[in-house]
Amino acid sequence: MDSQLTAFLAKLTRQVARRGYQSIHTHDRAGTDADLPITYSVGFRQRAHPDILIPGLLAPVAASFMAQLHEAIVAGATYAPGELYDSIAAGYLAQFKPIHESWQNALTAVAASVYQRQNGDRTFTAIQLIYPDAGGRWPWDPACEEHIRQKQPRLDLPPQPPRYPGDVTLRAVIGGGSPSPSTTEHHAE
């Protein structure tokens, strides 16, 4: 492992231990939707909760949701696949889906590395936050707004051949590409 990656993982591991979690954000080019942005948590496992992945939102928005989710988990909330939640985004329902193992391995490798450093165990579970379009339609509904469907790939299913431009990012990661994750600073007390 190269020294920059080792230093990054060491810093991230310390941040997770100190703050309780950290948001990892990948694939955001200069604040645009050029790639499919993905934000995921590292550290929720410490609270016996699945880590959470939020695709399709720019870093500041996703980080705000992640901070809110972390606060709720610390207070005792549990988010589970198949349930509807109205407390995550004002005026909208949200739900979670499990993440297929092949996606989880490809998209959350940094989390696995941090957990390996913490206690020698890379295994963890992750769930995807799913949000509807303005009309309340879920991404799998053919009537859902196209930009919402493109921002939320079905990570509960095994990978499929690319169907839309944003999928190229996911293919690059699965095909051995090396995303450049960034951490979003949060002070979770």
N, C-alpha and C positions, 0 to 999 in steps of 0.2 A: 504494500500500500504506500502511495507516495506521501511525502511529509505534509503537503498542504491538506490532503484529505484526512490524514491522521490528526492534524491540528484542528481541523473543522469538526471532526467527530468528537474529539476530546472537549472542545468548547461547548458543543451542543449537548453532550452528556452532562456537563456541569450545569448548564442552563436548565435542563429538564429536572435535574435533582434539586436545584434551588427554587425554581418557579413552579414546578408541577407539570409543566408541559411547554412545548414550543410549537409554533406553526412553521411548516416548511412550505415554501412557495416555489413552484417551478414554472417555466415556460411562459413568462410574461415578457414580451419584447417592448421595452420603452413605453409601458402603460397602454398597449394596444391589445386587440384580440387577435394578433397575427398568428399566434399559436394558441393551443388550448391551455389556459392557465389552470393549474391544479394546486390546491392548498390542502395539506393534511397535517394532522396532529401527531406529535410524538410525546408520549408520557401519560396518556389516558389509561394505559394498561396498569399503571401504578395504583389506580383507583378501581381496578377490576372492571373496567369499561372498555369497549372496543375503541380503537382510535377512529377518527372521523376524517373522511376525504371529501372535499368540496371542489368539484370541477366547474370551470366556466366563469368564475368571478375573478375580477382583478384583485390583487393583493390586499389593498386597504379594506375592501368590502368583505372578502373572505376572512381576513384576520379579525375583523369586528365580530362576525358570526362565531368564529372559533373561540374568541375570548368569552363571549356570551355562553356558548355551550360548555366551556370549561367551568365557568362560575356555577352553572346549573348542576354540573356533575359533582363539583365539590360540595354543593348544597344537598346532594342526594338524588338528583334526577338520573334516570336511566333512559337512554334512547335505544329503541329496538326496531329491527326491520318489521315492516307490516303495520306499524302504528302510525296514526296521523297526529301531528303536533301543531298547535296554533300559537305557541309561545316563542317561536324562533324568529319569525319575521312578521312584523305587525301587518295584519290584514291578509296574510297568506297562510295556507296550510303548508306543511313540509312533511316529508317522510324519509325513511332510511331504507336502503337495500343492502344486503350483504355484498361484499366484493369478492368476485371469483378469485381463486388462488392465483391464477396466472396473471391477472391484473395487479393484485396486491404485491406479488413478488417484483413485478416490473416498475410499479409506480411508487412504492413506499420503501425502497431499498435503504434509504437513510434511516428510517425508523428501525428497521431490522438490525442495522449496524449499531445504533445506539443501544438497543436492548441487549445485543450481544456484549457490548462493552460493560453494561450495567451488571449483568448477572449470568452471562454466558448462554443465554437462551434467546434465539432470534425469533421465536414464534410469538405471534400476536394476531388478533383479529382486527379487522377494519370494516367500517360500514360507510356507505356513500350517502351524503345528504342530497335529497332530491327536492327540487322546488318546481312549482308549476309556472305556466305563463300567466299573463295578466288576466286571462279568462278562466283561470283555475284548472287548465288542462295539463295533465302530466306528460312528460316527454315521450312516452310510448303511445300516446293518443295521436292518431294521424292528423287530427285537427289542431294539435299544439303548434304554436308559433315556431317556425323553422329555426330561428336563431336560438331559441331555448332548447330545442331538440339537439342541435349541433353542439351546444355547450355542455350537454350532459349525456355522454355515452353510457350505454348499458353495461356498467362494470360488474353487474351481477351475472352476466353471461360470458362464456368464453370469447376470446377475441375473434372478430370476423374480418374479412377483407375490408379495406378502407371504403367508406361510403361518402365521405365529405372532406373538405379541405383540412379541417382541424384534426382529423384522424391521422394525418401524417406525423404529428408529434408523437402520438401514442405508438405508431409503428416504429419510429426511431428509437424510442425507449425500449420497446420489446425486442427490437432487432439488435440490441446491444449498444444503442446510443448512450451517451453519457450526459444526462441533464445536469445543468448547473443549478443546484438548489440554492435558495437563499433563505435565511431565517428572518422571520418577522418578529421584532422584539416585542415582548409582552411581559409585564410584571404581574404574574398571578400570585397573589398572596393567599 
